[in-house]
Amino acid sequence: MEFKDIKYKQWLKIYIPEALCAFGDPYCIHVKKGDPHKLIFYFCGGGVSWDKESAKWPTSPETAARNHVGLYTICADPVPSLHSIEMNENSGIHSTGDENPFADWSEVMVPYATGDFHTGTGDLPFTAADGSERILHHHGYLNLQKVLDLIKELFPQIDRLLICGESAGGFAVPALAGDVMDVYPDCEDVTILCDSAIVPYGDWSQTAREVWQCPPHIANPVHSDNIVTDWFTALYEKYGSKPRYLFTCGNRDHVLMLFWHYVVDEQFIMEESYAVEFQKALKKMIDAFKALTPNFTIYIHDFMKEQLSPGVQHCIIGTPSYTQGVIDGVTPVKWLTDAMDGKLYDIGMDLLI
């Protein structure tokens, strides 16, 4: 079936010729047909590989058999006969239900299967956990360029553009929003939304340059332990106030805390001391966003705090919390739609204390 043949609000899986997942599997995207002039461009998440050691642990049966946590996804759609969108992604901002004000928008969902925050161009040789020699294709950026060529054909004229992503896809948002915006230079109504992306790490610069081999406009801005702040700074310096800038995160995001703990001491555990430090790092990042522009709009939450103590929910825009969660009397979807209508306000800032 081709895109022109699918029904309104129907999803279609499209394989991208010559695009590769981490270990050479074919790469695909999911596209929803909606209003041809309103587009959501969504970066999916799924962990990260930042060096040759972390490359040993993809999310796979082999990793699970060794009682290790998988660090990064390696396949864009592990069930070729089905759309992953029909299995577990048709919720939150992706939903075609009446509760979602974006239900009638077109959407391009970009799966994550390269371990590089969608930003790489290189091939990383490494020794796998079983001793075999392997190649990890950090082709996120190469894949994206092919995707952008396709969406320009599918959606030649866009009047409203929402660029968003969660987790690893949230990291990708500030790095790659410019590439997406450049496909539609005449679109003046642009919103950029990053969901749940912060892992302090002192060697992000080396990873971007040497491991992922990012193109210069992505690698060069990276200089601190906060790659998201570095990328948003570069994005704002180039595009200024043309797009709206939005960020949301749990005040003690349990997955981000686990990854931070693992980067530091290779342990997947949560403890109160990391929760406290995470909140400090999150506040520092938000202060940096506000220094770029006071209109940088923030939603901090503590959803599922009772179930994930001392942590809280990881990612919200693709989950039921998008419409059902409430902080300061406001749901995430209300906060987002208000911001897109020019009503900018922050939510949950007291949760950072």
HELIX and SHEET records of a PDB file:
HELIX    1   1 PHE A    3  ASP A    5  5                                   3    
HELIX    2   2 SER A   54  LYS A   56  5                                   3    
HELIX    3   3 PRO A   61  ALA A   65  1                                   5    
HELIX    4   4 SER A   84  SER A   84  1                                   1    
HELIX    5   5 ILE A   85  GLU A   89  3                                   5    
HELIX    6   6 GLY A   92  HIS A   94  5                                   3    
HELIX    7   7 GLY A  140  LEU A  154  1                                  15    
HELIX    8   8 ALA A  168  VAL A  183  1                                  16    
HELIX    9   9 TRP A  204  GLN A  206  1                                   3    
HELIX   10  10 THR A  207  VAL A  211  3                                   5    
HELIX   11  11 PRO A  216  ALA A  219  1                                   4    
HELIX   12  12 ILE A  227  TYR A  239  1                                  13    
HELIX   13  13 HIS A  254  ASP A  265  1                                  12    
HELIX   14  14 GLU A  272  LEU A  292  1                                  21    
HELIX   15  15 SER A  321  GLN A  324  1                                   4    
HELIX   16  16 PRO A  332  MET A  340  1                                   9    
HELIX   17  17 MET A  349  LEU A  352  5                                   4    
SHEET    1   A 8 TRP A  11  LEU A  20  0                                        
SHEET    2   A 8 PRO A  26  LYS A  32 -1                                        
SHEET    3   A 8 TRP A 105  VAL A 110 -1                                        
SHEET    4   A 8 ASP A  35  PHE A  43  1                                        
SHEET    5   A 8 ARG A 160  GLU A 166  1                                        
SHEET    6   A 8 ASP A 189  ASP A 195  1                                        
SHEET    7   A 8 PRO A 243  GLY A 250  1                                        
SHEET    8   A 8 THR A 297  HIS A 301  1                                        
SHEET    1   B 2 GLY A 122  THR A 127  0                                        
SHEET    2   B 2 GLU A 133  HIS A 138 -1                                        
END                                                                             
